[in-house]
Amino acid sequence: MMFVCGQGTASNKGMEVDCQAEESMVSAFDEESVELGDVKDMRLEAEAVVNDVLFAVSEMHVSQSLNSASDVAYINVETREGNRYCLELTEAGLRVVGYAFDQVNENLTTQYHETVYSLLDTLSPGYREAFGNALLQRLERLKQNGQ
């Protein structure tokens, strides 16, 4: 499997790098979305999010039982540690809205994250490790190919 990585930023919480599996890369996050004026179709954005990080989590899929719309979508994710979350995706970003699949707790006031990478970095050491290993494998392949 080959990974394509983009520019990242360092923070106190770790390194955030945009990286995705090339085999599963249908198209980039913004290219796959459908523009509706200035509003992106969040259902398509959610599918792109899932495809970007599926390699580094135990399970991840767009919720089939929660109603998604052009301005909101819900994603279920199980981390490598076995923790389950329901994520909300809006123009504001991604945030945890429940601690089980297909669960939305209206009383939760969790922080929005601009990227799925940032969100998973805070939730899952296993994600961080898988992501780092994928990056190292990609760098090793580049070194072997003399690039």
N, C-alpha and C positions, 0 to 999 in steps of 0.2 A: 504494500500500500504506500502511496506517495502523498506527502503533505505539502501544501502550499501555504506559506506563512507570510504575513504582511507586517507592517510596522506596528510596534507595541509601545506601551508606556510603562515605566516603572513606578510603583507606588509603595507605600508602607505595607500594604497587604500582600504584595507579591508582584510578579511580572504579568502583565496582560499583553498577550500577543494574539493577533488574529491568525488562526491556523485552521485549515480544514483538509479533510482527506480528498485528494485529487480524484480518486475513483468515484466518490459519491458527489463530486461537485457538478451538479447539473448546471447551475449558473450562480453567480454571486448574489449575496443577500438583496441588494437593491435592484439588480437586473431581473430577479425573479418576481418582484412585486409588481402589482398592477397599480398604476397611478390613477387616482380618482380626484382630479384637481390637485390639491396638496395633500390628500389623504391616501395612504397606502392601504391595500387590502391586507388586513392583519392575518387572515387565514393563510394566505400565500407566504407572508413573512414568517409565520409560525412554522410552516413546512420547511422553509429554508434554514431556520434556526435549528430544527431537529437534525436536518441533514449535515449541518456544520459540526455538530459535537457528539453525534451518536457514537462515534468510535471511543469516546472517553467516559461514557456513563453506562450503567447496567441496562437501563431501559429508558426510552424517551419517545413520546408520540403526542400528536395534537389530540386533545380531548374530543371524543365523539359524542359524549353525553351533555357537555356544557355548550351552550349556544355561543358560537363565535359569530362575529359580524365584521363589517368592513373596518371598524375602529377598535375591536378587541378580539383576542383569541386566547385560548387556554391551552397550556402544554403540561402534560404529566411527565415527571422525570423521577427516576430512581437512581440515586448516586451509587458509586461502587461500594460505599459503606452500607448500602441497603436502606437508606433514608428516602422516603417518598415525599414529593412536593407537587403542588399544583401551582403553576406559574401563570401570571397574567401578562400578556403582551399588548401594549398600547403604544401610541406615539411617544409617550413619556418614557418608555423603556420596558424592562421586565422586572417583575417583583413576585415574591412568594405571597400567595393568597390562601394557601392551605397546606396542611401537613399530611395529606393523603391524596391519592389520585381522585380527580373530579370533585374536589372539595374546595369551596370558596367560603372563607370566613370573613364576613363584611367588617368585623371588628379589628382585623389585623391591620396594622399600619407599618408595613415593612418598607424598607428603602427601595427605590427604583434604581436599576442598574442600566447603564447605556447599552451594554452588550451582554450576551449570554455567557461569554468568557469570564467577565468580571463577576457575574452572579455565581456561576459554578465555582469559581476560584474561592469565593468566600464560604461556600457550602460544603465543598468536598475536597479533602486532601487527595483522595484517589483520582479525582479529575485532574488536579494539578500535576500529579505524578504521571498519569497517562499522557497528558499534554506535553510535559517535559520530555518523556521518553520518545514520543512521536517526533518532536523537534530534533532531538539528538540523532535519531535514526535518519532523518532527512539530511542533516548536516554530514553524517558519516557517508551517506550515499553520494553527496556532492563531492566530498573529499576523495572518495574512491574513483569517481569519474573525472577527477582532475580539474574540477571547476572551481 
